Amino acid sequence: MDVGAELTFFLLGTIPAEIGNLEKLQVLGLQNNYLTNTIPLDLWTLPALAALYLDGNSLTGTIPVQAKSMEHLIDLRLRDNMMHGTFENLGNASKSRPLHLE
C-alpha cells in the first residue's frame, strides 16, 4: 500500500520540520505551491520515501549529505526552484535502481 500526500493548494510558507516524523511516507507531492526557504533536513532522512515532488516552488539551499540515506528514493523533482549545487549527495541514495531527477 502506498502512503503518500499530494498537496497543490497554493500553500504558502515553509515545509514544516515535523514532516520528518512521517516515517512510513512513500510519496510527497508539494509541487506548484509557494513554498520558500530550505527543505527540512528531517525530510531527507525519511526511510520509506520513494518519490519527492517539490518542483515549481521557491525553495533554496542544496541537497544535504543526509540525502544519501534515502535508499528507496526513485523520483526526485526539484526543478523551477532557487536551489543550487550538485546532486552528488544522492550518490548512494538509490543503489539498486535508477533515480529519476528533474
Order of alpha helices (4+ residues) and beta strands (2+ residues): beta-beta-beta-beta-beta-beta-beta-beta-beta
